[in-house]
Amino acid sequence: MATPPKDNRGEKMESSKLYERWAMVHEQTSPVDKTSSVYQGFFDCKFGSTYIGADGVGNESLLVCLTDLAVDAFEKPNVSGMSFEIINDPALSQTDRFLKIGVAPGHNEIKEAFEAFTVTLIGRISLIDDPVCAVQEIYEVCKDYADFFGKGGVTSLSFIEEEGLFGELLVLERCINLFGDRAIDCWMGPDKSRHDFVFHGNDSIEVKTSLKQNRKIVTVSNDMQLTNTGVANLFLLFWILELNPSGKTVADLINNINEKLTTSKAKERFDQKLLEMKVVRGKIPTNKRFIQIETHQYLVDNRFPRLTLDDVRAKSNRIYDLKYKVDLDGLDEYGGDVYEHLGA
């Protein structure tokens, strides 16, 4: 059984929509007929249709339609616990070939994280025009997850990732105190959107963290992070942290936030977003404790020091990526209460 995907060409796949599709797959899968598979078409990328599915014993898979050129360019990633194969499936198409990605037999410990992996992967390829480039991006996403899946789905964050997540969770906890459960959907960090938080009033927050240093320097990792086009107000919040045995861990903040959430739906959504960051609540082996020692906030407007890809391409159209540092020392800070602007 297959449901055709909706044509969403030119749009980024919303993670909530894909989780809804996964729920439909689970509802339709029959444990009685173990030989049949249920497929849900959930997105029409610019180069073909994509499906998710599960068979009668619960084995989940993601199928991405590929052109012959993309099939030839496909390089099988080395990811423990995952399987990759090029297939034809007459139930979906009489002519197309698909890259089928699934959980390998005997690796049930990563099934919980597989759906989050599909969200991350489709979010990354949904705006790509070229199928060969999409295959390359699939390979990169699989590499990103290799360590996580290789450790059986146990959280394994780098120090920089842990520090950054700590900063985002500080903001998320404050937003939940103000707006309740609906603040979870304003947290965009796991979705790799251009800003870490986007609110219904069209205000956004980008969060940066650093350990204590002589100067306030932040790294801007792409050209969109400080872009305020189409945004009512974009605020940059910069937390200076310190490692301290009396501080809090990432796990402490996650548990605090989970306890503040009042509905099972919000708790489930929180867990999904964490999994998209390769974080499993209850499985965070870390002893790093942080305290927040300084808070700085800035309104990112046309006077704020930043670069755009258009600025750089004015010099050369061969530059396709952008990463730079901004020295915030001496820069005028925003004097109001950032949270007064926000509405979840």
NUMI-882517 format. One record per residue: x, y, z of N, C-alpha, C in turn. Coordinates in Angstrom, 3 decimals. Example, Ala and Ser with C-alpha at 12.3 -4.5 7.8 and 13.67 -1.06 7.14 Angstrom:
2
        n_u        n_v        n_w       ca_u       ca_v       ca_w        c_u        c_v        c_w
     13.190     -5.690      7.800     12.300     -4.500      7.800     13.200     -3.300      7.800
     12.850     -2.250      7.080     13.670     -1.060      7.140     12.900      0.030      7.870
//
This chain:
344
        n_u        n_v        n_w       ca_u       ca_v       ca_w        c_u        c_v        c_w
      0.849     -1.186      0.000      0.000      0.000      0.000      0.884      1.235      0.000
      0.648      2.138     -0.918      1.480      3.342     -1.006      0.608      4.563     -1.201
      0.899      5.607     -0.462      0.212      6.878     -0.617      1.125      7.833     -1.355
      0.679      8.409     -2.488      1.554      9.311     -3.246      1.967     10.505     -2.405
      3.164     10.995     -2.639      3.600     12.176     -1.890      2.943     13.433     -2.419
      2.782     14.386     -1.529      2.303     15.712     -1.926      3.444     16.448     -2.612
      3.097     17.212     -3.646      4.125     17.973     -4.364      4.487     19.219     -3.572
      5.681     19.215     -2.991      6.157     20.342     -2.181      7.408     20.943     -2.791
      7.531     20.939     -4.105      8.754     21.401     -4.742      9.057     22.834     -4.328
     10.323     23.069     -3.994     10.744     24.412     -3.625     10.572     24.727     -2.163
     10.052     23.787     -1.369      9.857     24.017      0.056     10.751     23.076      0.850
     11.107     23.521      2.043     11.838     22.630      2.946     10.838     21.757      3.677
     11.146     20.483      3.798     10.266     19.552      4.489     10.148     19.920      5.954
      8.911     20.073      6.440      8.688     20.347      7.861      8.799     19.049      8.632
      9.598     19.060      9.701      9.832     17.829     10.453      8.544     17.275     11.045
      7.635     18.144     11.503      6.396     17.673     12.117      5.560     16.880     11.122
      5.595     17.293      9.833      4.825     16.590      8.807      5.358     15.176      8.598
      6.664     15.029      8.630      7.242     13.706      8.442      6.915     12.802      9.632
      6.959     13.333     10.845      6.589     12.510     12.004      5.129     12.080     11.921
      4.267     12.944     11.371      2.867     12.562     11.172      2.769     11.398     10.202
      3.587     11.420      9.153      3.599     10.322      8.198      4.075      9.023      8.846
      5.091      9.135      9.704      5.549      7.934     10.405      4.429      7.355     11.274
      3.657      8.213     11.908      2.526      7.738     12.724      1.509      6.986     11.853
      1.278      7.487     10.637      0.361      6.814      9.717      0.889      5.439      9.330
      2.203      5.360      9.088      2.802      4.068      8.749      2.567      3.067      9.873
      2.799      3.484     11.101      2.635      2.578     12.231      1.179      2.138     12.393
      0.251      3.057     12.142     -1.171      2.721     12.263     -1.607      1.696     11.221
     -1.003      1.757     10.028     -1.431      0.909      8.919     -0.689     -0.416      8.845
      0.446     -0.518      9.530      1.226     -1.754      9.491      0.491     -2.855     10.238
      0.357     -3.990      9.610     -0.355     -5.118     10.216      0.625     -6.172     10.709
      0.593     -6.477     12.015      1.480     -7.527     12.522      1.044     -8.920     12.087
     -0.189     -9.028     11.526     -0.691    -10.326     11.082     -0.059    -10.720      9.752
     -0.049     -9.757      8.814      0.553    -10.015      7.504      2.000     -9.532      7.512
      2.897    -10.428      7.856      4.302    -10.051      8.010      5.026     -9.932      6.672
      4.366    -10.279      5.579      5.025    -10.234      4.279      4.778     -8.927      3.537
      3.790     -8.154      3.976      3.453     -6.929      3.246      4.130     -5.716      3.883
      4.325     -4.691      3.078      4.903     -3.443      3.553      3.926     -2.303      3.311
      3.978     -1.310      4.173      3.148     -0.116      4.045      4.060      1.057      3.741
      3.748      1.813      2.700      4.547      2.971      2.345      3.690      4.234      2.411
      4.302      5.299      2.856      3.690      6.619      2.837      4.584      7.548      2.028
      4.065      8.059      0.924      4.801      9.087      0.216      4.670     10.385      0.979
      5.778     11.033      1.271      5.690     12.192      2.166      6.321     13.454      1.602
      7.076     13.324      0.529      7.703     14.535     -0.002      8.122     14.303     -1.438
      7.916     15.320     -2.266      8.341     15.245     -3.658      9.508     16.200     -3.842
     10.715     15.651     -3.736     11.907     16.460     -3.961     11.956     16.895     -5.424
     12.845     17.798     -5.726     12.917     18.326     -7.077     13.383     17.285     -8.085
     13.943     16.174     -7.583     14.451     15.154     -8.488     13.665     13.849     -8.379
     12.607     13.810     -7.568     11.814     12.589     -7.490     11.106     12.434     -6.164
     10.283     11.389     -6.095      9.461     11.155     -4.914     10.238     10.422     -3.825
      9.839     10.667     -2.590     10.440      9.988     -1.447      9.346      9.338     -0.625
      9.680      8.194     -0.056      8.709      7.415      0.711      9.346      6.943      2.012
      8.495      6.721      3.003      8.900      5.976      4.189      8.007      4.744      4.277
      8.501      3.713      4.934      7.708      2.502      5.001      8.126      1.597      6.128
      7.304      0.593      6.359      7.615     -0.424      7.361      6.959     -1.724      6.927
      7.627     -2.844      7.201      7.036     -4.138      6.874      6.269     -4.683      8.072
      5.748     -5.888      7.919      4.884     -6.448      8.951      5.568     -6.739     10.266
      6.892     -6.801     10.273      7.607     -7.045     11.530      8.219     -5.756     12.079
      7.874     -4.631     11.452      8.274     -3.337     12.003      9.582     -2.780     11.487
     10.192     -3.421     10.492     11.437     -2.885      9.935     11.142     -1.627      9.127
     11.742     -0.509      9.528     11.468      0.780      8.897     12.488      1.068      7.800
     12.041      1.848      6.801     12.947      2.199      5.718     12.556      3.542      5.116
     13.537      4.171      4.516     13.367      5.407      3.764     13.777      5.128      2.328
     12.926      5.536      1.372     13.217      5.305     -0.033     13.274      6.638     -0.770
     14.379      6.878     -1.440     14.585      8.117     -2.187     14.746      7.771     -3.658
     13.881      8.341     -4.487     13.960      8.093     -5.921     15.222      8.735     -6.494
     15.954      7.971     -7.319     17.205      8.464     -7.889     17.217      8.305     -9.409
     17.853      9.221    -10.076     18.094      9.080    -11.504     19.229      8.078    -11.721
     19.372      7.622    -12.955     20.456      6.680    -13.268     21.819      7.294    -12.956
     21.968      8.585    -13.243     23.241      9.259    -12.978     23.533      9.279    -11.475
     22.486      9.511    -10.666     22.661      9.534     -9.215     22.970      8.147     -8.672
     22.329      7.135     -9.245     22.617      5.761     -8.829     24.085      5.432     -9.075
     24.595      5.824    -10.226     26.009      5.569    -10.549     26.943      6.322     -9.600
     26.489      7.485     -9.102     27.338      8.300     -8.229     27.247      7.871     -6.762
     26.288      6.997     -6.448     26.067      6.639     -5.042     27.223      5.827     -4.489
     27.729      6.275     -3.344     28.784      5.566     -2.622     28.209      5.111     -1.288
     28.251      3.836     -1.035     27.639      3.282      0.161     28.390      3.735      1.408
     27.710      4.428      2.330     28.390      4.865      3.559     28.663      3.675      4.486
     29.653      3.811      5.311     29.961      2.794      6.309     29.371      3.224      7.641
     28.124      2.812      7.888     27.417      3.200      9.105     26.951      1.937      9.807
     27.472      1.685     10.979     27.101      0.494     11.732     25.600      0.498     12.026
     24.959     -0.636     11.740     23.539     -0.778     12.076     22.591     -0.347     10.981
     23.105      0.178      9.851     22.226      0.631      8.782     22.507     -0.122      7.489
     21.470     -0.289      6.687     21.602     -0.983      5.406     21.280     -0.030      4.270
     21.938     -0.234      3.131     21.750      0.604      1.953     21.676     -0.302      0.725
     20.652     -0.105     -0.097     20.563     -0.864     -1.346     19.765     -0.082     -2.382
     20.092     -0.322     -3.634     19.345      0.252     -4.746     18.302     -0.777     -5.169
     17.023     -0.382     -5.200     15.959     -1.349     -5.477     14.993     -0.804     -6.526
     14.241     -1.744     -7.113     13.026     -1.431     -7.858     11.860     -1.939     -7.026
     10.800     -1.166     -6.936      9.618     -1.601     -6.206      8.388     -1.277     -7.046
      7.803     -2.294     -7.695      6.644     -2.057     -8.565      5.457     -1.433     -7.834
      5.395     -1.613     -6.508      4.292     -1.009     -5.752      4.384      0.506     -5.732
      5.585      1.028     -5.956      5.796      2.470     -5.949      5.951      3.027     -7.357
      6.663      2.294     -8.201      6.892      2.779     -9.561      7.324      1.620    -10.447
      6.854      1.643    -11.689      7.241      0.608    -12.643      8.608      0.902    -13.270
      9.067      2.138    -13.163     10.293      2.528    -13.871     11.398      3.072    -12.962
     11.029      3.736    -11.875     12.031      4.414    -11.042     12.825      3.433    -10.194
     14.048      3.844     -9.893     14.866      3.121     -8.921     15.000      3.954     -7.658
     15.129      3.277     -6.537     15.158      3.948     -5.247     16.384      3.535     -4.450
     16.914      4.485     -3.695     17.875      4.173     -2.654     17.086      3.856     -1.397
     17.211      2.634     -0.929     16.493      2.188      0.268     17.455      2.188      1.451
     17.142      2.983      2.453     17.963      3.078      3.667     17.143      2.535      4.825
     17.706      1.606      5.573     16.965      1.022      6.685     17.873      0.639      7.830
     17.258      0.153      8.886     17.992     -0.363     10.040     18.341     -1.824      9.766
     19.607     -2.151      9.887     20.052     -3.519      9.618     19.502     -4.477     10.674
     19.256     -5.750     10.292     18.782     -6.738     11.265     19.722     -6.837     12.462
     19.107     -6.960     13.646     19.897     -7.097     14.864     20.336     -5.796     15.490
     19.832     -4.666     14.970     20.228     -3.357     15.503     19.002     -2.559     15.952
     18.143     -3.224     16.710     16.919     -2.567     17.170     17.188     -1.392     18.086
     18.398     -1.329     18.651     18.702     -0.250     19.591     18.726      1.120     18.920
     18.854      1.164     17.592     18.880      2.470     16.931     17.560      2.798     16.229
     16.570      1.925     16.355     15.296      2.186     15.674     14.640      3.463     16.189
     14.808      3.729     17.474     14.220      4.936     18.060     14.754      6.196     17.368
     16.009      6.142     16.983     16.642      7.316     16.382     16.508      7.363     14.860
     16.038      6.267     14.249     16.003      6.218     12.791     15.044      7.254     12.201
     13.883      7.415     12.834     12.925      8.391     12.314     13.501      9.803     12.377
     14.217     10.128     13.442     14.868     11.439     13.537     15.933     11.592     12.452
     16.638     10.498     12.166     17.624     10.513     11.080     16.953     10.850      9.754
     15.781     10.270      9.477     15.096     10.549      8.214     14.684     12.014      8.139
     14.284     12.591      9.275     13.910     14.008      9.301     15.119     14.871      8.953
     16.254     14.570      9.584     17.469     15.332      9.317     17.871     15.216      7.849
     17.854     13.991      7.331     18.304     13.771      5.966     17.403     14.495      4.964
     16.095     14.354      5.097     15.192     14.975      4.130     15.228     16.491      4.256
     15.411     16.998      5.477     15.551     18.437      5.632     16.750     18.972      4.871
     17.807     18.162      4.786     19.036     18.592      4.115     18.927     18.496      2.588
     18.171     17.518      2.076     18.137     17.347      0.623     16.897     17.968     -0.013
     15.963     18.453      0.784     14.670     18.865      0.229     14.760     20.078     -0.689
     15.808     20.871     -0.569     15.928     22.048     -1.421     17.014     21.895     -2.489
     17.534     20.674     -2.630     18.590     20.433     -3.609     17.973     20.091     -4.961
     18.446     20.755     -6.004     17.928     20.524     -7.350     18.568     19.316     -8.033
     19.851     19.151     -7.813     20.630     18.168     -8.565     20.653     16.827     -7.828
     20.203     15.735     -8.462     20.167     14.437     -7.773     21.539     13.915     -7.381
     22.569     14.236     -8.163     23.925     13.801     -7.794     24.380     14.532     -6.533
     24.084     15.829     -6.447     24.400     16.576     -5.228     23.612     16.028     -4.038
     22.383     15.593     -4.293     21.569     15.019     -3.222     22.199     13.734     -2.686
     22.714     12.913     -3.585     23.386     11.675     -3.170     24.602     11.995     -2.307
     25.344     13.011     -2.699     26.510     13.422     -1.902     26.072     13.903     -0.518
     24.949     14.622     -0.465     24.454     15.107      0.826     23.973     13.950      1.699
     23.335     12.960      1.087     22.917     11.765      1.830     24.129     11.098      2.465
     25.198     10.987      1.696     26.431     10.388      2.209     26.947     11.174      3.415
     26.913     12.515      3.339     27.416     13.351      4.428     26.557     13.215      5.674
     25.225     13.170      5.504     24.341     13.016      6.664     24.586     11.669      7.332
     24.747     10.626      6.530     25.025      9.301      7.095     26.339      9.305      7.876
     27.348      9.993      7.363     28.617     10.116      8.095     28.411     10.831      9.423
     27.548     11.873      9.407     27.261     12.606     10.644     26.691     11.685     11.719
     25.884     10.717     11.287     25.210      9.822     12.233     26.022      8.562     12.542
     27.129      8.358     11.845     27.868      7.101     11.977     28.309      6.836     13.411
     28.859      7.836     14.074     29.346      7.659     15.441     28.182      7.395     16.394
     27.087      8.131     16.203     25.901      7.975     17.047     25.330      6.564     16.922
     25.135      6.097     15.689     24.586      4.761     15.494     25.597      3.685     15.867
     26.881      3.964     15.641     27.917      3.000     15.992     27.983      2.723     17.482
     27.530      3.686     18.281     27.501      3.517     19.740     26.115      3.116     20.234
     25.310      2.579     19.313     24.004      2.066     19.706     23.003      3.135     20.071
     23.151      4.327     19.503     22.197      5.391     19.779     22.413      6.073     21.116
     23.604      5.947     21.674     23.937      6.651     22.909     24.540      8.004     22.550
     24.099      9.041     23.223     24.534     10.401     22.916     26.051     10.519     22.946
     26.592     11.138     21.893     28.028     11.353     21.821     28.272     12.724     21.208
     28.297     13.762     22.042     28.473     15.127     21.571     29.924     15.556     21.705
     30.390     16.332     20.738     31.693     16.969     20.907     31.551     18.073     21.953
     32.691     18.578     22.436     32.631     19.633     23.444     31.921     20.868     22.896
     32.209     21.237     21.652     31.582     22.419     21.050     30.079     22.208     20.899
     29.673     21.007     20.468     28.241     20.704     20.340     27.542     20.764     21.695
     28.202     20.251     22.713     27.606     20.243     24.051     27.452     21.671     24.587
     28.473     22.470     24.395     28.431     23.861     24.841     27.314     24.628     24.118
     27.222     24.420     22.790     26.184     25.102     22.016     24.790     24.667     22.416
     24.592     23.363     22.634     23.290     22.859     23.056     22.913     23.418     24.420
     23.884     23.535     25.315     23.630     24.099     26.639     23.036     25.505     26.493
     23.624     26.318     25.610     23.130     27.673     25.409     21.711     27.701     24.865
     21.412     26.844     23.871     20.065     26.803     23.310     19.049     26.342     24.349
     19.435     25.383     25.185     18.513     24.893     26.209     18.226     25.954     27.266
     19.185     26.822     27.552     18.939     27.926     28.482     17.812     28.817     27.956
     17.864     29.121     26.656     16.820     29.958     26.051     15.502     29.205     26.013
     15.543     27.928     25.642     14.314     27.140     25.570     13.626     27.061     26.930
     14.401     26.873     27.996     13.809     26.799     29.333     13.123     28.114     29.691
     13.758     29.239     29.353     13.148     30.539     29.630     11.843     30.707     28.837
     11.854     30.265     27.575     10.651     30.390     26.737      9.517     29.516     27.256
      9.837     28.330     27.755      8.798     27.460     28.315      8.208     28.085     29.574
      9.044     28.733     30.376      8.525     29.437     31.555      7.524     30.518     31.153
      7.760     31.146     29.997      6.895     32.239     29.545      5.694     31.752     28.755
      5.900     30.771     27.869      4.867     30.408     26.902      4.314     29.004     27.073
      4.907     28.216     27.946      4.418     26.856     28.134      4.845     25.916     27.016
      4.080     24.848     26.825      4.446     23.779     25.903      4.660     24.250     24.469
      3.919     25.268     24.044      4.008     25.676     22.638      5.379     26.246     22.275
      6.202     26.547     23.283      7.551     27.057     23.001      8.423     26.010     22.313
      8.098     24.715     22.490      8.899     23.658     21.867      8.942     23.828     20.354
      7.822     24.217     19.765      7.780     24.349     18.309      8.510     25.586     17.806
      8.896     26.488     18.715      9.674     27.667     18.314     11.169     27.358     18.254
     11.569     26.220     18.811     12.984     25.833     18.832     13.341     25.190     17.500
     14.153     25.864     16.709     14.490     25.418     15.366     15.913     24.889     15.239
     16.694     24.955     16.318     18.083     24.503     16.244     18.245     23.112     15.671
     17.422     22.125     16.119     17.559     20.779     15.570     17.220     20.686     14.091
     16.388     21.611     13.588     15.972     21.569     12.191     17.003     22.180     11.251
     18.092     22.721     11.805     19.114     23.388     10.992     18.517     24.529     10.178
     17.512     25.208     10.760     16.974     26.389     10.112     17.981     27.521     10.249
     17.686     28.657      9.629     18.699     29.704      9.639     18.874     30.312     11.019
     17.820     30.278     11.884     17.933     30.807     13.242     17.529     29.742     14.252
     18.067     29.833     15.462     17.827     28.810     16.477     16.399     28.825     17.003
     15.783     29.998     17.065     14.398     30.126     17.531     13.644     31.057     16.590
     12.441     30.647     16.221     11.573     31.480     15.384     10.203     31.525     16.054
      9.699     32.733     16.271      8.454     32.911     17.014      7.338     33.389     16.094
      6.102     33.221     16.548      4.946     33.489     15.698      4.826     34.957     15.313
      5.404     35.830     16.097      5.396     37.251     15.732      6.465     37.586     14.714
      7.115     36.530     14.175      8.170     36.673     13.166      9.445     37.293     13.731
      9.641     37.155     15.039     10.920     37.495     15.654     11.765     36.230     15.760
     13.070     36.394     15.724     13.971     35.249     15.777     15.099     35.499     16.768
     15.664     34.399     17.267     16.825     34.455     18.159     17.894     33.515     17.627
     19.118     34.014     17.570     20.286     33.179     17.294     21.116     33.148     18.573
     21.511     31.950     19.008     22.218     31.773     20.272     23.670     31.401     20.002
     24.582     32.095     20.666     26.004     31.763     20.589     26.543     31.613     22.007
     27.493     30.710     22.165     28.115     30.494     23.477     29.629     30.477     23.327
     30.295     30.741     24.438     31.753     30.650     24.467     32.189     30.491     25.908
     33.288     29.790     26.099     33.904     29.806     27.413     34.560     31.169     27.626
     34.811     31.515     28.868     35.349     32.830     29.204     36.631     33.109     28.416
     36.697     34.303     27.811     37.845     34.681     26.994     38.094     36.181     27.137
     39.216     36.641     26.616     39.579     38.053     26.750     38.680     38.961     25.910
     38.230     38.460     24.776     37.367     39.257     23.911     36.096     38.483     23.593
     35.039     39.221     23.285     33.753     38.594     22.959     33.720     38.324     21.452
     34.129     37.124     21.074     34.206     36.756     19.662     33.279     35.576     19.402
     32.435     35.722     18.363     31.529     34.637     17.996     31.844     34.177     16.586
     31.576     32.896     16.345     31.763     32.316     15.014     30.425     32.209     14.317
     30.345     32.750     13.123     29.143     32.648     12.293     29.420     31.555     11.264
     28.668     30.466     11.338     29.040     29.274     10.565     28.434     29.207      9.174
     27.490     30.098      8.851     26.994     30.150      7.477     26.403     31.531      7.210
     26.075     31.782      5.959     25.659     33.136      5.568     24.258     33.490      6.015
     23.472     32.498      6.520     22.086     32.761      6.880     21.891     33.099      8.354
     22.849     32.750      9.215     22.641     32.883     10.654     22.330     34.307     11.093
     22.951     35.285     10.469     22.718     36.677     10.848     21.957     37.447      9.766
     21.208     36.731      8.947     20.370     37.369      7.937     19.009     37.697      8.547
     18.615     38.958      8.472     17.334     39.354      9.057     16.266     39.659      8.014
     16.515     39.270      6.780     15.524     39.465      5.722     14.252     38.684      6.047
     13.123     39.350      5.982     11.850     38.702      6.257     11.565     38.462      7.722
     12.393     39.028      8.598     12.236     38.852     10.050     11.898     40.199     10.676
     10.933     40.199     11.598     10.577     41.457     12.277     11.755     41.970     13.096
     12.293     41.112     13.948     13.480     41.428     14.745     14.320     40.168     14.889
     15.621     40.298     14.682     16.545     39.203     14.926     17.468     39.602     16.066
     17.471     38.778     17.123     18.310     39.044     18.287     19.426     38.001     18.364
     20.622     38.466     18.663     21.756     37.586     18.926     21.984     37.557     20.428
     21.852     36.383     21.034     22.120     36.205     22.461     23.452     35.480     22.601
     24.351     36.062     23.355     25.695     35.518     23.511     25.932     35.210     24.983
     26.051     33.917     25.279     26.286     33.477     26.655     27.775     33.170     26.829
     28.383     33.720     27.860     29.742     33.322     28.226     29.633     32.352     29.391
     30.171     31.153     29.190     30.050     30.070     30.154     31.387     29.792     30.823
     31.300     29.058     31.907     32.504     28.627     32.623     32.290     27.203     33.106
     33.303     26.371     32.953     33.228     25.028     33.528     33.368     25.136     35.034
     32.411     24.563     35.754     32.391     24.707     37.207     31.697     23.497     37.815
     32.294     22.840     38.797     31.687     21.632     39.388     30.335     21.887     40.042
     30.025     23.132     40.349     28.725     23.438     40.957     27.670     23.824     39.907
     28.049     23.755     38.616     27.131     24.144     37.553     26.179     23.029     37.163
     25.524     23.222     36.026     24.554     22.257     35.513     25.109     21.582     34.269
     24.651     20.370     34.023     25.002     19.642     32.812     23.886     19.805     31.783
     24.185     19.403     30.550     23.149     19.372     29.515     21.999     18.473     29.961
     22.333     17.344     30.574     21.297     16.422     31.053     20.394     17.089     32.094
     20.971     17.907     32.968     20.168     18.621     33.975     19.140     19.521     33.294
     19.576     20.282     32.296     18.658     21.189     31.609     17.581     20.418     30.865
     17.966     19.323     30.221     16.986     18.514     29.492     15.933     17.963     30.446
     16.356     17.458     31.587     15.401     16.919     32.564     14.510     18.025     33.129
     15.082     19.205     33.378     14.281     20.327     33.875     13.200     20.716     32.875
     13.589     20.793     31.610     12.630     21.172     30.564     11.547     20.118     30.431
     11.931     18.853     30.445     10.945     17.780     30.310      9.924     17.826     31.451
     10.390     18.140     32.640      9.480     18.224     33.797      8.529     19.408     33.692
      8.951     20.478     33.016      8.102     21.656     32.872      7.000     21.450     31.828
      7.225     20.549     30.880      6.233     20.298     29.840      5.039     19.563     30.430
      3.850     19.951     30.015      2.639     19.451     30.680      1.881     18.404     29.881
      2.159     18.262     28.581      1.422     17.300     27.767      2.367     16.251     27.189
      1.815     15.071     26.943      2.626     13.998     26.360      3.061     14.357     24.941
      2.226     15.121     24.222      2.588     15.530     22.866      3.814     16.430     22.875
      3.864     17.380     23.817      5.014     18.277     23.905      6.270     17.513     24.306
      6.136     16.560     25.227      7.282     15.753     25.640      7.806     14.916     24.475
      6.878     14.361     23.689      7.278     13.572     22.519      7.989     14.456     21.500
      7.461     15.657     21.270      8.076     16.579     20.307      9.477     16.979     20.776
      9.633     17.184     22.086     10.944     17.522     22.643     11.931     16.394     22.401
     11.508     15.150     22.662     12.377     13.998     22.438     12.760     13.879     20.963
     11.801     14.158     20.072     12.089     14.085     18.641     13.150     15.105     18.247
     13.021     16.315     18.755     13.981     17.361     18.417     15.370     17.027     18.967
     15.417     16.449     20.162     16.703     16.038     20.719     17.357     14.958     19.854
     16.544     14.000     19.406     17.085     12.930     18.580     17.636     13.461     17.265
     17.026     14.535     16.743     17.551     15.137     15.519     18.937     15.744     15.749
     19.268     15.999     17.028     20.601     16.484     17.378     21.482     15.349     17.895
     20.985     14.106     17.699     21.705     12.902     18.140     21.872     12.881     19.660
     20.810     13.278     20.340     20.787     13.291     21.801     19.604     12.455     22.269
     19.856     11.493     23.130     18.813     10.653     23.690     18.632     11.021     25.154
     17.444     11.495     25.474     17.183     11.858     26.872     17.342     10.617     27.752
     18.086     10.731     28.815     18.351      9.599     29.697     19.617      8.840     29.338
     20.220      9.178     28.190     21.463      8.510     27.762     22.479      9.571     27.359
     22.853     10.408     28.314     23.794     11.486     28.029     24.986     11.348     28.970
     25.996     10.600     28.547     27.146     10.360     29.426     28.088     11.559     29.464
     27.788     12.532     30.298     28.656     13.714     30.387     28.801     14.152     31.826
     29.992     14.612     32.162     30.241     15.173     33.491     30.565     16.663     33.416
     30.438     17.249     32.247     30.769     18.673     32.084     29.656     19.519     32.679
     30.048     20.397     33.608     29.078     21.280     34.264     29.424     22.724     33.941
     28.416     23.472     33.501     28.603     24.857     33.099     27.831     25.790     34.024
     28.389     26.981     34.218     27.616     28.074     34.794     27.678     29.239     33.808
     26.612     30.004     33.787     26.534     31.169     32.908     27.045     32.373     33.681
     28.132     32.988     33.204     28.732     34.083     33.974     28.489     35.456     33.333
     28.155     35.471     32.037     27.848     36.746     31.390     26.751     36.531     30.347
     25.901     37.546     30.189     24.858     37.528     29.159     24.961     38.799     28.334
     25.016     38.652     27.022     25.071     39.815     26.130     24.012     39.631     25.050
     23.324     40.708     24.721     22.266     40.613     23.720     22.356     41.781     22.734
     22.100     41.453     21.460     22.264     42.423     20.383     21.070     42.339     19.432
     20.672     43.478     18.928     19.699     43.530     17.850     20.477     43.511     16.534
     20.221     42.499     15.719     20.930     42.383     14.443     20.151     43.179     13.402
     20.641     44.378     13.114     20.025     45.229     12.099     21.074     45.563     11.043
     20.787     46.531     10.204     21.705     46.847      9.111     23.024     47.463      9.579
     23.073     47.885     10.849     24.318     48.436     11.392     25.204     47.365     12.022
     24.641     46.174     12.213     25.384     45.103     12.877     26.431     44.533     11.918
     27.666     44.289     12.403     28.724     43.769     11.515     28.457     42.333     11.084
     28.305     42.137      9.797     28.020     40.802      9.270     28.321     40.765      7.787
     28.414     39.549      7.266     28.626     39.325      5.843     27.467     38.514      5.284
     27.185     38.723      4.026     26.229     37.876      3.322     26.934     37.258      2.132
     26.353     36.189      1.616     26.937     35.544      0.446     26.904     36.487     -0.756
     25.896     37.365     -0.802     25.838     38.349     -1.893     27.037     39.296     -1.838
     27.440     39.679     -0.604     28.612     40.538     -0.458     29.855     39.873     -1.057
     29.995     38.604     -0.749     31.186     37.885     -1.195     31.126     37.603     -2.689
     29.935     37.259     -3.174     29.798     36.943     -4.598     29.967     38.175     -5.478
     29.871     39.335     -4.876     30.176     40.538     -5.642     31.650     40.538     -6.057
     32.456     39.828     -5.285     33.876     39.676     -5.620     34.101     38.490     -6.558
     33.374     37.391     -6.282     33.519     36.196     -7.109     32.294     35.311     -6.937
     31.731     34.840     -8.044     30.577     33.948     -7.959     30.990     32.494     -7.788
     32.267     32.256     -7.572     32.752     30.898     -7.336     32.755     30.532     -5.853
     32.440     31.479     -4.989     32.398     31.219     -3.550     30.990     30.769     -3.183
     30.879     29.604     -2.583     29.557     29.045     -2.308     29.317     28.768     -0.826
     30.275     29.060      0.033     30.094     28.838      1.467     30.771     29.971      2.216
     30.309     30.202      3.453     30.790     31.360      4.185     30.834     31.053      5.673
     31.993     31.329      6.292     32.160     31.171      7.731     33.129     32.247      8.198
     32.745     32.957      9.258     33.606     34.053      9.706     33.382     34.311     11.198
     34.234     35.163     11.775     34.136     35.512     13.190     33.817     36.998     13.332
     33.051     37.333     14.370     32.699     38.721     14.658     33.181     39.063     16.059
     33.894     40.168     16.176     34.353     40.671     17.473     33.267     41.602     18.015
     32.637     41.223     19.122     31.530     41.985     19.688     31.986     43.020     20.717
     33.264     43.033     21.034     33.762     43.983     22.037     33.460     45.429     21.622
     32.853     46.181     22.530     32.568     47.586     22.283     31.333     47.838     21.447
     30.681     46.782     20.989     29.479     46.941     20.175     28.288     47.258     21.084
     27.455     48.199     20.656     26.276     48.562     21.452     25.366     47.354     21.635
     24.956     47.134     22.882     24.061     46.013     23.182     22.614     46.483     23.222
     21.722     45.524     23.049     20.296     45.823     23.117     19.907     46.016     24.574
     19.289     47.149     24.891     19.029     47.488     26.289     17.693     47.014     26.819
     16.811     46.550     25.963     15.484     46.135     26.425     15.442     44.664     26.804
     14.214     44.188     27.062     14.005     42.781     27.378     13.634     42.063     26.089
     14.544     41.246     25.597     14.318     40.542     24.338     13.008     39.755     24.368
     12.727     39.132     25.493     11.583     38.231     25.572     10.240     38.955     25.527
     10.247     40.274     25.769      9.011     41.042     25.672      8.509     41.110     24.239
      9.392     40.920     23.264      9.011     40.995     21.847      8.394     39.711     21.350
      8.634     38.643     22.054      8.360     37.328     21.501      6.924     36.888     21.767
      6.439     36.051     20.896      5.127     35.435     21.078      5.138     34.061     20.495
      4.883     33.054     21.318      4.887     31.674     20.848      3.510     31.275     20.340
//
